[in-house]
């Protein structure tokens, strides 16, 4: 797999083209979808490459590129007769928009930033719709899963150290491109783990034992199957495992086999989570010998996104629109600090109460007219008021709202901190105030480090 400036290609060792994707950036508003969009203008896999998961390999590269460049969504146009491609895209969160193109093509769209509609989605559904790399750790468990280096190398080839200048997704000398389980985003892990607590949506931290002793890959569990029948296990895992059928037979001779089906969500090759990190965060007591659940809620909170929380004063009508999900951006003349991940919403006079909170899923900056063109549909404000607010401003900012949570009963600022005053713009919460805020608001442990959710 090789990435060039204008194309993602899969090449046979004899230089034959096995897969091709041509992504390009489209302006916001294309097909009625706001934000920066990554269009897949061509997406093809050669017939001779069927079964090698090259379609998933191309999508893996597309998702990585889109996340790196900060796009808000992806789309591709597909004729209805191309059922195989449609099925692949739907399996990774693309959905057909209501209106086809003038040629009768379906417009398959995938958002990359969870919005208000993500509230209430379970962890797996959220990851499928918005990821990879998007995932949530709210109300989910996390497990450290050890993998021996020889198997880690082939199951996760894109986690191998690769010189960036080669443009390859993984080192060519590994000769792993023909291994479907390495190419795939959907994989299987087989073991004899004693735990039966792993469930759909749980976070899986794959720990490379032996040489590296660190987590390089994070996945989201799809399903778990336990059986002593090799045919049953083989039928479940298909070509998504590193093991052959004979390997599976040998595994079952030693007792019940656990097959964990999962989706690869993150590759942390540049910044792996080391055993020292895991021990220091009290996630583990020692080196993991089998799939091990995080020891405590403290450990799970350690994985959640780092960053500060801002207290923001918003007019009551706009605050209500944010809480009900109709207003998906908050316009501002100046931006919050770059490390702000959550906003506590204070509804100004006459309400004068904290009414809820939301996640900051991104920040868009542009000239006012351009920002209006991108976000007016979900901005929750009229053009006259927008122009009045940004009069004489050269730059405008749109804080993108994710997962708004309203309080059942709004509370006074004094409940969060006796010295707090209604902010004119932004006010950043100190640790002791944050602790009080977390008692009332679902802020997801925002001050803890570890695996971050994308902004």
C-alpha positions as CSV (number, residue, x, y, z in Angstrom):
1,X,0.0,0.0,0.0
2,X,1.5,3.3,-1.0
3,X,0.2,6.9,-0.6
4,X,1.1,9.5,-3.1
5,X,0.0,13.1,-3.3
6,X,-3.1,12.5,-5.4
7,X,-3.7,8.8,-5.0
8,X,-3.8,5.8,-2.7
9,X,-2.7,2.7,-4.5
10,X,-2.2,-1.0,-3.8
11,X,0.5,-2.5,-5.9
12,X,1.4,-6.1,-6.7
13,X,5.1,-7.0,-6.3
14,X,5.2,-7.0,-10.1
15,X,3.8,-3.4,-10.1
16,X,0.3,-4.3,-11.2
17,X,-2.4,-2.1,-9.9
18,X,-4.6,-4.0,-7.4
19,X,-6.4,-1.1,-5.7
20,X,-6.9,2.6,-6.3
21,X,-8.5,5.5,-4.4
22,X,-8.4,9.1,-5.5
23,X,-9.4,11.3,-2.6
24,X,-9.8,15.1,-2.9
25,X,-11.1,17.9,-0.7
26,X,-14.5,19.4,-1.5
27,X,-15.8,22.7,-0.2
28,X,-18.4,22.7,2.6
29,X,-22.0,22.5,1.6
30,X,-21.5,19.8,-1.1
31,X,-24.7,17.7,-1.3
32,X,-26.1,19.8,1.6
33,X,-23.5,18.6,4.1
34,X,-21.7,21.3,6.1
35,X,-18.0,21.3,6.9
36,X,-14.8,20.1,5.1
37,X,-15.5,17.0,3.1
38,X,-13.1,14.4,1.7
39,X,-14.5,13.0,-1.6
40,X,-13.4,9.6,-2.9
41,X,-13.7,10.3,-6.6
42,X,-12.5,6.8,-7.5
43,X,-12.5,3.7,-5.4
44,X,-11.7,0.4,-7.1
45,X,-10.2,-3.0,-6.3
46,X,-9.1,-5.4,-9.1
47,X,-11.0,-8.6,-9.6
48,X,-7.8,-10.7,-9.1
49,X,-7.5,-9.2,-5.6
50,X,-10.8,-10.4,-4.3
51,X,-10.6,-11.8,-0.8
52,X,-7.5,-9.9,0.3
53,X,-9.4,-7.1,2.1
54,X,-7.8,-4.4,-0.1
55,X,-11.0,-2.4,0.1
56,X,-10.6,-2.2,3.8
57,X,-6.9,-1.4,3.4
58,X,-7.8,1.5,1.2
59,X,-10.5,2.7,3.7
60,X,-7.9,2.4,6.5
61,X,-5.6,4.8,4.6
62,X,-8.6,7.1,3.8
63,X,-9.7,7.3,7.4
64,X,-6.2,8.0,8.5
65,X,-5.7,10.8,5.9
66,X,-9.0,12.4,6.7
67,X,-8.3,12.4,10.5
68,X,-4.8,13.9,9.9
69,X,-6.1,16.6,7.7
70,X,-9.1,17.4,10.0
71,X,-12.0,16.7,7.6
72,X,-15.5,16.7,8.9
73,X,-16.8,13.9,6.7
74,X,-16.3,11.6,3.7
75,X,-18.5,10.9,0.7
76,X,-18.5,8.9,-2.5
77,X,-21.0,8.5,-5.3
78,X,-22.0,4.9,-6.2
79,X,-24.4,3.5,-8.7
80,X,-27.0,1.2,-7.0
81,X,-25.9,-1.8,-9.1
82,X,-22.5,-1.8,-7.4
83,X,-23.8,-3.8,-4.4
84,X,-20.4,-5.0,-3.2
85,X,-19.0,-1.5,-2.9
86,X,-22.2,-0.3,-1.3
87,X,-22.1,-3.1,1.3
88,X,-18.5,-2.4,2.1
89,X,-19.2,1.3,2.6
90,X,-22.3,0.7,4.7
91,X,-20.3,-1.7,6.9
92,X,-18.0,1.2,7.8
93,X,-20.7,3.8,8.5
94,X,-21.5,5.4,5.1
95,X,-25.2,6.1,4.6
96,X,-27.0,7.2,1.4
97,X,-28.2,10.8,1.4
98,X,-31.9,11.3,0.4
99,X,-31.1,12.8,-3.0
100,X,-29.1,11.0,-5.7
101,X,-26.9,12.7,-8.3
102,X,-28.2,13.8,-11.7
103,X,-26.8,10.5,-13.0
104,X,-28.7,8.4,-10.5
105,X,-25.8,7.7,-8.3
106,X,-26.2,7.3,-4.6
107,X,-24.3,9.8,-2.5
108,X,-22.8,7.8,0.4
109,X,-21.8,10.0,3.3
110,X,-19.9,9.3,6.5
111,X,-19.5,12.0,9.2
112,X,-16.3,11.9,11.1
113,X,-17.2,14.0,14.1
114,X,-19.9,12.9,16.6
115,X,-22.7,15.5,16.8
116,X,-25.9,15.7,19.0
117,X,-27.3,12.7,17.1
118,X,-24.6,10.5,18.7
119,X,-26.0,11.0,22.2
120,X,-27.3,7.7,23.4
121,X,-25.5,5.6,20.8
122,X,-23.7,2.6,22.1
123,X,-19.9,2.4,21.8
124,X,-19.8,0.1,18.8
125,X,-22.4,1.9,16.8
126,X,-20.7,5.2,17.5
127,X,-17.4,3.9,16.3
128,X,-18.9,2.3,13.1
129,X,-20.7,5.6,12.2
130,X,-17.9,8.1,13.0
131,X,-14.7,6.1,13.1
132,X,-12.0,5.1,12.9
133,X,-10.5,6.8,14.9
134,X,-13.6,8.1,16.7
135,X,-14.6,6.0,19.7
136,X,-16.1,6.6,23.1
137,X,-15.1,5.3,26.5
138,X,-18.2,6.4,28.3
139,X,-20.0,3.5,30.0
140,X,-17.6,1.0,28.5
141,X,-15.0,-1.3,30.0
142,X,-11.4,-1.5,28.8
143,X,-9.1,-4.6,28.6
144,X,-5.4,-5.0,28.0
145,X,-4.9,-7.9,25.5
146,X,-1.3,-9.2,25.2
147,X,-0.1,-10.3,21.8
148,X,3.2,-12.0,21.1
149,X,5.5,-10.1,18.8
150,X,5.4,-12.7,16.0
151,X,1.6,-12.4,15.8
152,X,1.4,-8.7,16.5
153,X,3.7,-8.1,13.6
154,X,1.3,-9.8,11.1
155,X,-2.0,-8.9,12.7
156,X,-1.1,-5.2,12.9
157,X,1.5,-4.5,10.2
158,X,0.6,-0.8,10.1
159,X,1.8,-0.6,13.7
160,X,5.3,-1.5,12.6
161,X,7.9,1.3,12.5
162,X,7.9,2.7,9.0
163,X,10.1,5.5,7.6
164,X,7.6,8.3,6.7
165,X,9.4,9.2,3.5
166,X,8.5,5.8,1.9
167,X,4.8,6.7,1.7
168,X,4.0,3.1,2.6
169,X,1.4,2.0,5.1
170,X,3.7,-0.7,6.4
171,X,7.3,-1.8,5.5
172,X,7.6,-3.5,2.1
173,X,10.1,-6.0,3.4
174,X,7.5,-7.5,5.6
175,X,5.7,-8.9,2.5
176,X,2.4,-8.7,4.4
177,X,0.2,-7.1,1.8
178,X,-1.3,-10.4,0.7
179,X,-2.4,-11.2,4.3
180,X,-6.1,-10.3,4.5
181,X,-6.1,-10.2,8.4
182,X,-3.3,-7.5,8.2
183,X,-5.1,-5.5,5.6
184,X,-8.5,-5.6,7.3
185,X,-10.0,-3.1,9.8
186,X,-12.2,-5.9,11.1
187,X,-10.1,-8.6,12.8
188,X,-10.2,-11.6,15.1
189,X,-8.1,-12.4,18.1
190,X,-8.1,-16.0,19.4
191,X,-7.0,-17.0,22.9
192,X,-7.7,-19.1,26.0
193,X,-8.5,-16.1,28.2
194,X,-10.4,-17.0,31.4
195,X,-12.3,-13.7,31.5
196,X,-15.9,-13.8,30.1
197,X,-16.5,-10.1,30.8
198,X,-15.5,-8.7,27.4
199,X,-18.7,-7.5,25.6
200,X,-19.6,-5.6,22.5
201,X,-18.3,-2.0,22.5
202,X,-15.6,-2.6,25.1
203,X,-12.2,-1.0,24.4
204,X,-9.3,-3.4,23.7
205,X,-5.7,-2.2,24.2
206,X,-3.5,-4.7,22.3
207,X,-0.2,-5.0,24.2
208,X,2.8,-6.2,22.3
209,X,4.6,-8.3,24.9
210,X,8.2,-9.5,24.8
211,X,10.2,-6.9,22.9
212,X,8.3,-3.6,23.0
213,X,6.1,-4.1,26.1
214,X,3.6,-1.4,25.0
215,X,0.2,-0.8,23.5
216,X,0.4,0.0,19.8
217,X,-3.2,-0.7,18.7
218,X,-6.6,0.1,20.2
219,X,-9.7,-1.8,19.0
220,X,-13.5,-1.9,19.7
221,X,-15.0,-5.3,20.4
222,X,-17.8,-6.4,18.0
223,X,-18.6,-9.8,19.5
224,X,-17.1,-12.7,21.6
225,X,-17.5,-16.4,20.8
226,X,-16.5,-19.2,23.1
227,X,-16.4,-22.8,21.8
228,X,-14.4,-26.0,21.8
229,X,-15.5,-26.8,18.3
230,X,-12.7,-25.8,15.7
231,X,-15.3,-25.7,12.9
232,X,-17.4,-23.3,14.8
233,X,-14.5,-21.0,15.7
234,X,-13.1,-21.1,12.1
235,X,-16.6,-20.3,10.7
236,X,-16.8,-17.2,12.9
237,X,-13.3,-15.8,12.4
238,X,-12.9,-16.6,8.6
239,X,-9.8,-14.9,7.2
240,X,-9.7,-12.3,9.9
241,X,-7.3,-14.2,12.1
242,X,-3.5,-15.0,11.9
243,X,-4.3,-18.6,12.7
244,X,-4.8,-21.4,10.1
245,X,-7.5,-24.0,10.5
246,X,-4.9,-26.5,11.8
247,X,-3.8,-23.9,14.4
248,X,-7.4,-23.5,15.6
249,X,-7.7,-27.3,15.9
250,X,-4.6,-27.4,18.1
251,X,-5.9,-24.5,20.2
252,X,-9.2,-26.4,20.9
253,X,-7.3,-29.4,22.1
254,X,-6.2,-27.3,25.1
255,X,-9.7,-26.3,26.1
256,X,-12.3,-23.8,25.2
257,X,-11.2,-21.1,22.7
258,X,-12.3,-17.4,22.9
259,X,-12.6,-15.7,19.6
260,X,-12.8,-11.9,20.0
261,X,-14.1,-10.1,16.9
262,X,-13.1,-6.4,16.9
263,X,-12.6,-3.3,14.8
264,X,-9.2,-1.6,14.7
265,X,-9.7,2.0,15.9
266,X,-6.3,3.5,16.6
267,X,-2.7,2.9,15.8
268,X,-0.3,4.4,18.3
269,X,3.0,3.6,16.7
270,X,4.3,7.2,17.2
271,X,3.2,7.4,20.9
272,X,2.6,3.9,22.3
273,X,1.3,3.3,25.8
274,X,4.2,1.7,27.6
275,X,4.0,-0.8,30.5
276,X,5.3,1.9,32.7
277,X,2.3,4.1,31.7
278,X,-0.1,1.2,32.5
279,X,1.5,0.5,35.9
280,X,1.7,4.1,36.8
281,X,-1.9,4.7,36.0
282,X,-2.8,1.7,38.2
283,X,-4.4,0.0,35.2
284,X,-2.3,-3.2,35.8
285,X,-0.5,-4.8,38.7
286,X,2.1,-6.4,36.5
287,X,2.8,-7.6,33.0
288,X,-0.4,-9.0,31.5
289,X,-0.4,-12.7,30.8
290,X,-3.9,-12.8,29.3
291,X,-6.8,-10.4,28.6
292,X,-7.0,-8.2,31.7
293,X,-9.7,-5.8,32.6
294,X,-8.7,-2.4,33.9
295,X,-8.5,-2.5,37.6
296,X,-10.6,0.5,38.5
297,X,-12.7,3.3,37.2
298,X,-9.6,5.4,37.7
299,X,-7.9,3.4,35.0
300,X,-10.7,3.9,32.5
301,X,-10.8,7.6,33.3
302,X,-7.1,7.8,32.5
303,X,-7.9,6.9,28.9
304,X,-10.4,9.6,28.4
305,X,-9.5,12.9,26.6
306,X,-7.2,15.4,28.3
307,X,-7.8,19.1,28.2
308,X,-9.4,22.0,29.9
309,X,-13.0,22.8,30.5
310,X,-14.3,26.3,29.6
311,X,-17.3,28.0,31.2
312,X,-19.1,29.9,28.4
313,X,-21.9,32.5,28.7
314,X,-24.6,32.1,26.0
315,X,-27.9,33.8,25.5
316,X,-30.8,31.6,26.7
317,X,-32.4,31.0,23.3
318,X,-29.1,29.8,21.8
319,X,-28.2,27.8,24.9
320,X,-31.6,26.0,24.6
321,X,-30.9,25.3,20.9
322,X,-27.5,23.8,21.7
323,X,-29.1,21.5,24.3
324,X,-31.9,20.3,22.0
325,X,-29.3,19.5,19.2
326,X,-30.6,22.0,16.6
327,X,-27.7,24.4,17.0
328,X,-24.5,22.5,16.2
329,X,-22.0,25.3,16.2
330,X,-21.5,28.3,18.5
331,X,-20.1,31.4,16.7
332,X,-17.5,33.5,18.4
333,X,-15.3,36.4,17.6
334,X,-12.3,34.8,19.4
335,X,-11.5,31.2,19.9
336,X,-11.2,29.2,23.1
337,X,-7.8,27.8,24.1
338,X,-6.6,25.0,21.8
339,X,-6.7,22.4,24.6
340,X,-10.4,22.9,25.6
341,X,-12.3,19.7,25.1
342,X,-15.6,20.5,27.0
343,X,-17.7,23.6,27.5
344,X,-20.0,24.2,30.5
345,X,-23.0,26.3,29.3
346,X,-24.2,29.2,31.4
347,X,-27.4,30.7,30.1
348,X,-27.2,34.5,30.6
349,X,-30.0,36.8,31.8
350,X,-32.8,36.3,32.6
351,X,-32.1,32.5,33.2
352,X,-28.7,33.0,34.9
353,X,-28.1,29.3,35.4
354,X,-25.7,26.5,34.2
355,X,-28.0,24.5,31.9
356,X,-25.6,21.8,30.6
357,X,-22.4,21.0,28.8
358,X,-21.1,19.8,25.4
359,X,-18.0,18.3,23.9
360,X,-15.8,20.5,21.6
361,X,-15.4,18.3,18.5
362,X,-13.6,20.9,16.4
363,X,-13.0,24.6,15.7
364,X,-13.5,26.2,12.3
365,X,-11.9,29.6,11.5
366,X,-12.7,31.7,8.4
367,X,-13.9,35.1,7.2
368,X,-17.5,35.7,8.5
369,X,-19.1,35.3,5.1
370,X,-17.3,32.0,4.5
371,X,-18.1,30.7,7.9
372,X,-21.8,31.6,7.3
373,X,-21.8,29.7,4.1
374,X,-20.4,26.6,5.8
375,X,-22.5,26.6,9.0
376,X,-25.6,28.7,8.7
377,X,-27.8,25.6,8.3
378,X,-26.9,24.4,11.8
379,X,-25.8,27.7,13.3
380,X,-29.1,28.5,15.1
381,X,-28.9,32.2,14.3
382,X,-30.4,34.5,11.7
383,X,-28.3,36.3,9.1
384,X,-29.0,39.8,10.4
385,X,-27.9,38.9,14.0
386,X,-24.9,37.1,12.6
387,X,-23.8,40.1,10.5
388,X,-24.3,42.4,13.5
389,X,-22.2,40.3,15.8
390,X,-19.3,40.0,13.4
391,X,-19.4,43.6,12.1
392,X,-15.9,44.9,11.5
393,X,-14.4,41.4,12.3
394,X,-11.9,40.0,9.8
395,X,-12.1,36.5,11.3
396,X,-14.9,34.4,12.8
397,X,-14.9,31.1,14.7
398,X,-17.3,28.3,14.9
399,X,-17.0,26.0,17.9
400,X,-18.4,22.6,16.8
401,X,-20.8,21.1,19.3
402,X,-20.7,17.4,20.2
403,X,-22.8,15.3,22.6
404,X,-24.8,18.1,24.3
405,X,-26.0,17.1,27.8
406,X,-28.7,19.2,29.6
407,X,-29.1,19.3,33.3
408,X,-32.6,18.1,34.6
409,X,-32.6,21.2,36.8
410,X,-30.3,24.2,35.9
411,X,-28.0,25.2,38.7
412,X,-26.5,28.5,40.0
413,X,-22.9,29.2,39.4
414,X,-22.4,29.2,43.2
415,X,-22.9,25.4,43.1
416,X,-19.7,25.1,41.2
417,X,-17.6,27.7,42.9
418,X,-18.3,30.6,45.3
419,X,-16.0,33.0,43.5
420,X,-17.3,32.3,40.0
421,X,-18.9,35.2,38.1
422,X,-20.8,35.0,34.8
423,X,-18.1,35.1,32.1
424,X,-18.1,37.8,29.5
425,X,-16.5,35.3,27.1
426,X,-14.6,32.2,28.3
427,X,-13.6,31.3,31.8
428,X,-11.4,28.2,32.5
429,X,-12.3,26.0,35.4
430,X,-9.8,25.3,38.1
431,X,-9.3,21.7,39.4
432,X,-11.5,22.2,42.5
433,X,-14.3,23.8,40.5
434,X,-14.0,21.1,37.9
435,X,-14.5,18.4,40.6
436,X,-17.8,20.1,41.6
437,X,-18.8,20.4,37.9
438,X,-18.2,16.7,37.3
439,X,-20.7,15.9,40.1
440,X,-23.4,17.6,38.1
441,X,-22.3,17.2,34.5
442,X,-21.1,14.3,32.4
443,X,-17.7,15.6,31.4
444,X,-16.0,12.2,30.8
445,X,-13.0,12.8,33.1
446,X,-11.7,15.5,30.8
447,X,-8.6,16.3,32.8
448,X,-7.1,12.8,32.6
449,X,-4.5,11.8,30.0
450,X,-4.1,8.7,27.8
451,X,-5.9,7.9,24.5
452,X,-7.5,11.0,23.2
453,X,-10.7,11.3,21.2
454,X,-10.2,13.3,18.0
455,X,-11.1,17.0,18.0
